[in-house]
């Protein structure tokens, strides 16, 4: 179920969290101007429609947004959690599965594929602007990927376009303003540090007016994917020349989508129920998202998603074993479980099915991450590490001395077995209990089953890059630079 709204009203960085917003003009006399502004905030979310508008224009915009809100709810469909992803990430995911030879940079495409896989496994629905590019067929995700087209029946032709364009201008102005300030905001300083970690020695370009290639918002199909390319084929895989343009463009689009996700969350709210809308950017969007998240945490506000936390846990597991992480565990699982490219969609579908209970209880894990609920987090870490014996021991402790989890599992697995044979079967299972422990998790901790399944599959492909090169046909050239880049991504995060 979608989460209930809290009674607090908070600012998350520059973004107003309207979880406690109620119109005040019903309680006391209000001027038409003030009423217009409040209606705009209530309908649009984040107060964005007050940006560069007169109050009477806000009132008109509020009237336009009511049919848009209804249209967006219909298009998104039912769900408690939505992942907003880039069209470019979906486009290149489809290319990887259907025409990998057409991809100019398979390494960043592979990294962005990790964001698409996370969206499909851990969220009820996936949202994309403005179209799916046929990715739902390639990924076997029919009805899960929902396009937010720039026009909707019954909605003014320019209403959604106008909303997108104003988000774009807001993001551009925020970056330009931060760049020009003598005392830089903490998140902007952190942004420079994040890019240095990802692309050492490249330098951090100032986000100055006139540096942007697109003066207004352009949907990705109109722009192509050139600014999502880092590597080019020569005698070896090498860097492209204009990396500063890549940095500037990805920062702008990342901030745009972060803001858009917050507004969509408000627009999809229905009464007291509010779904989660989370932007999952690819590897070139993570520097800004991580910098903004750090500033949010510094303000003692929650910012980490359960998937961020799980990815960090996976990194620590590999670091303890002196391994390099070049892919998140969910992408490792999909690729390691696929012998041929044609098997990827079915493997992804199987893992999504295994994640059903996780998605249903995702908000509870999110709360545990925010609170630092160690019993819950420790159980998730044990599932991810494959320590099922410890996990099921905790289940036994919670169940109490009167319940034997092993016997109960055997009984549930084979309900027609006579009771006098259950103890014999349980003792026999004790010697070789791998299958029994896995079954016990499925029965008693179903929300953790995806972590057990994906973690187990990922262990079968700990160095996934050569296998991915074979699956998608980009082996044959020296790939030292791309491998080093993906290793640096693995030390930070694949999604944020």
N, C-alpha and C positions, 0 to 999 in steps of 0.2 A: 504493500500500500504506500502511496505517497506520504511523505512525512508531514506531520502537523506543524504549523507555523508557531514560532516562539512569540513571546509577548514583548521582546526587546527590539529596540531600533538602534542599529549599529552602523557605523561607517567602516567599510572594509577597504582600506587605502583610500582611493578616490571614489570608490563605488558605494553608493548608498544601499544598504541592505534593508529592504522594505518589509521584513518579516513581521514587524510590529506596527505597520502603518495603518491608521484608520483616518478617514476624512474628518477634519475638525469643523468644517463649515456647517455640519448638522447640529453642532452643540451651541454655536453662538453666531451672531450676525457676521457675515463675511462679505467683503467687497467682491464684485464680479471678477476683478483681476486675480485676487487671491484664490478664488474658487477655480478659476481656469488653470492656474498653476498646479493646484492640488489634484485636479482631475487628470492633468497631464502626467503627473508623477504616478498617480495610482494606476493609470492604464498602461503607461509605457514602461515603468520601472526605471530606476537609477536617475530619475529627473532629467533624462537626456532631452526630452522634448522642450524643456525650458531653455536649452542651449541656443543662443543667438536667435531667440524668438520673442516677439511681443506677446503680452498676455492674451490678446484676442486671437492671435495665431495659434497659441497653445490650445485654446478652447476648440478651435476648428480641428486641430490635430487630434485632440482627445476624441472628438466625434468620429474621425476617420479610423482611429485605432480600435474602436469597439468591434466592428466587423472583421478587422484584421486579426484581433485576438481570437475570435471564434473560428476564423479560417485556419489559423495556426494550430489550434487545438485539434481540429478535424484532421489536418494533414499529419500532425505528429502522431496521432493515435494514442491509445491508452498506454500508460507506463509510469513507473515510479522513478525511473532514471533514464536520462538521455545523454548520449555523448555527441557533442558537436565536433565534426571532423572537417578537415580541408578537402575541397574538391580535388586538389592536386594529389593528396595522399590516396584517395579512392581511385582516381584516374590511373595512378601508377601501380596500385594494387591490381587493378584489372589488367594492365599491361603485363605485369609479372606473370600472371596466370594464363593469359591468352596470347600475347605477342611480346615476349621478353626481349627479342632482338631489337625492338623499336625504342627501348629505353636508353637514353644517352648516359645516364649515371645510375647504374644498378645498385650502388652502395647506399646512397641516400634514399633511393626507392625502397630498398630492403629495410632501412631504419624506419622509414615512415610506415611501412607495412606493419611494423610492430604496434604502432598506434592504432591502426585499423583493426588488428586482431584483438587488442585490448578492448576497443569499443564494442566489438561484437560479442566478446565473452562476458564482460562484466557489466554491461548496461542493457536495459530492456530494448531500447531503440537507438538508432544512429541517425542524426540529422546532418544534412549537408546543403549548402547553398551553391548553385541553384538547381543542380541535377545530379543524378547518380552516375552518369556515363556508362550505364550498363554493368556497374560493379556488383549489383545485387545478384545478377545471374552468374557472373564469374565466381563469386564468393559463396554461392548457394545460400544467399541471405534474403530471399524474396520476402517482402513485406516488413523487413527489419530496418532497411535503410530508407529513410523518408526524406525526399527532396523538398526543400523550402524554395519554391520557385519565386521569382521576383514579382509575379502577378498571381492573384487568387480570384476566383469567381466571386462576385458580390463585393469586392474590395476595390477602392479607387486605384487606378492604374499605377500611380506613382507613390502610393502610400508606403509599401514595403521598401521600394527603392530609396525613397527619401529617408526612411529609418536607417537603412544600411549606409547611405552616404553620410548621414550625420554622425554615425558611429565612426566612420573612417576619418572624418575631419576632426572629431574629438581626439582620436588616437594620434593623429599627426600633430595636432597642437600640443598635446601632452608631451610628446617626445621632443618637439622643437623647444618648448618652454623649459624642459629639464636640461636640455643641452646648453641653453643660453644662460642659465643661472650661474652666478659666480660660485655659490655654495650649492653643489649638485645634490639633489635628493638621494637618500640612501639607496633606493632601488636602482637609480641610474648608475651610481658608482658600482653597485653589485653587478649590473648588466655588463659593464665593461670588463669586470673580472671574469664573468661567466664566458664571455667570448674569448678571452685570452686563454682560458682553460681548454676551450674547444678547438680554437684555431690559433695556437701559440705563434707569436711573431707577426701576425697579420696586421695588428693594430686596430684600434676602435675608432671608426669614423664618427664625427659629430653629426647629430641629427638636425641639420640646419635647413631652413626654408629654402626651397629651390632644389633640394637633393632628391625629391620624390619624382619618380617617373610618371606616376598616375596622379593628376591633379584632383580627380574625383574617384569614387569607388568603382572599380571594375571587377566583375565576377571573374573567377579563375579561368573558365573556358575561353574568355575573351583575351586573356593575357598569356595563356600557355604556361608551361612549367619551367621556363628558362631560369628563373630565379630560385629554383629548388635544385639546381645542378651544382655540384662541387667539383666533380672529377671529370676528366675528359680522356679519351683514348689517344695515346700517341704510341711510341715504342714501349712505354709503360703507362699505367694509370697515373695521371698527374693532376695537380690542381688547376682549376680554371684561373684566369688572370684577374678578373674584376670582383674579388671577394668582398670588397667594401660595399658594392651594390647589393650583394646577397645579404649582408648583415643588415643594411638599412631597410631593405624591403621586408625581410622576415620579421624584424622587430615591429614594424608598422602593422603588418598583417596579424601578428601574434597579439598585440595590444587590442586591435580591432576585434578579434574573435573572443578574447577574454571578456571584453565589455559586452559583446553581442550575446554571449552565453548567459550573463547576468540578466540582461533584458529579456531574453527568451524565457528564462526561469520565471520571471514575474508575469510575463504574458500567458504562460501556460498554467499559472495558478488557477485553481478552481475552488472558490470558497476558502475553507480553512486547510485545504490540502494543497501542498506545493511539491511538485516533482523536483528532482535534482537535474540540473543541466550543467554539464562539465565539458569545457573545451579540452580536447585531446590533440595537442599540436605535435607535429613530427619533430625530428631531432634538431632542425634549424629554428624551431619556435621555442624550444625549451630554455635558452638563455634568458629571454625576457620573462617567461613564466616563472622560472626559478627565482629570478631577482625580485619579482613582485611578491612571490610567496614568502620570501625571506622578510620583506618589509611588513607583510601582514602578520607573520609570526612575531616579529619584534613589537607589534602593537597588541600582543597577547590575544590575537584572534586566530581561529582555526583556518588552516590553509591546505594541509596535506590530505590527499584522497587515500582511500584504502589501497588502491593500486600503487600509488607512490610508496607507501609504507612497505607493501609486499615486495616491490622491486628493490628497495633498500635492504630488506632482509635477505633477498637472494644474492645481492652484491656481497653482503657480509659472509654468507655461506661460502661463496667462491673465494673471497679474500682469505678466509681461514684455511683454505686448501691451496693457496698460492696460485689461483687460476685467474685468467683474464676473462672479463665478461664482455662479450661482443654482441650479445642479444639478450633481451629480457626473457624470463623463463617461459612465458606464454608463447613467444615466437619460436624459441628453441623447441618447445613441445610440438607445435604444429609442423615445423620442418623436419624434426627428427622422426616424427611418426609418419612421414610421407616418403615413400621410396621414389615416386615419380611426381612430376608437377600436377598431373591430373588427379592425384589423391588428396591434394591440399584442401580443397573445398569440403570433402567428406570428413577429413580429420578435424577441420575447424567446426563443422556441424556437430561432431561427436563431443568435442570439448565444450561447445556452447550448451549442449544438453547436460553435461556433467556440472556446469556452472549454474544450473537453474536455481538451486537452493541458495547459492551464494548471492545471486541477484535479488532474490526475495528478501534476504536478510542483509543486504549491502549497507543499509543505513545503520544497522547495529554495529557493524565493524567500523564504520566511519566514526561513530560515537566513541568506540573503544580506542581508536587511534587518537582522537582529540583528548580523551581523558587520561590516556596512558593506562588502560585497564589491562594489567599484566596477565591475569589468567586467560583472558580472551586472546591477547596478542601472542602469548606463549603457545597456546594451542595452534594458532595459525602458523607459527614458525615451525612447530613440530610436524605439522602436516606437510608443509613445504619441503622440509628436510627429509621427509620419509620416516621420521621417528614415530612410527605408529604404535609401538609398544608403550612408550611414555604417554602418548595421546590417549590410548584406551585405558591406561592405568588411571588417568585423571577422570575418565568417564566412570570407572569402577568406584573411585573414591566418592564422586558426586552421587552415584546411585545408592551407595550405602552397603553395609555388610550383608544385608538380606538379599541382594541381587548379585548373581554371578553373570557378568557380562558375556564371558565366553560361552557358557551354557545357553544363555538367552540368544546369542547370535546363532549358535548351531540350531537351536529350536526354530528360530525364525527362518533360517536358510532351508531347513528340511522339516516342515511342520508335521509330516506324517510319521516321522521316526518315533518309536515308542520311548517314553520317558526314561526307562531303565537303560537305554542305549545312549542317551544324551551325554551322561558323564563320561562314558568310554570314548565317545567321539571328541569330547572337549579335551580329554587327556591326550588323545592321539594328535589333536590339532596343536597341542602345546609344543610338541617337538618341531613341527614344521608349520608355523603359525602365520606365515606371510599372507596367505589368502584370507585367513580368518580375521587378521587385523584389518585388512583392507575392507572386508565385508562389514566389520564392526563400525568402521568410520562411516561407511555409506548408510548404515542403519541408525547410528546414534549421533553422528556429527555430519549430516548431509551437506551443510553449508560449506564444510571444509573439503569436500570430496574433490572439487576442481583443483585444489592445491596439491592434494595427493597425486591425482592423475597427471596434471601438467608437470609437477616436479619430477615424477618418475620418468615421464617421457623425455623431459629436458635432459636428464642424466644420460640418455642414450645419444645425445648430440652435443657434447660439451664444447666442441670446436665446430660450430655450425657453418662457418663461412665457406670452407671447401665444398660442403654438401650443398649449400645454397648456390654456389657458383655452378655446380653440376646441374642442379634442378632448373636454373634460369639461364644457363648458357653463357656465363660471362667469365669462365676460366680461360687461362692461356696467356695472360699478360701479368707482369710483375704488379702486385697489388699491395706493396708495402705501405704506401701512404694511406690508402683507404682502410687497411686493417688497423693502422695506428689511430686513425680518426675514430673508427668504431670502438676501439678500446677506450679512447678518451670519453666517448659518449657513455660507455658502460660504467665509467667511474663517476659520472654525474647522474644522468637519468635519461631514459629513452622517451619518457612522457612526463609531463609536469602539469 
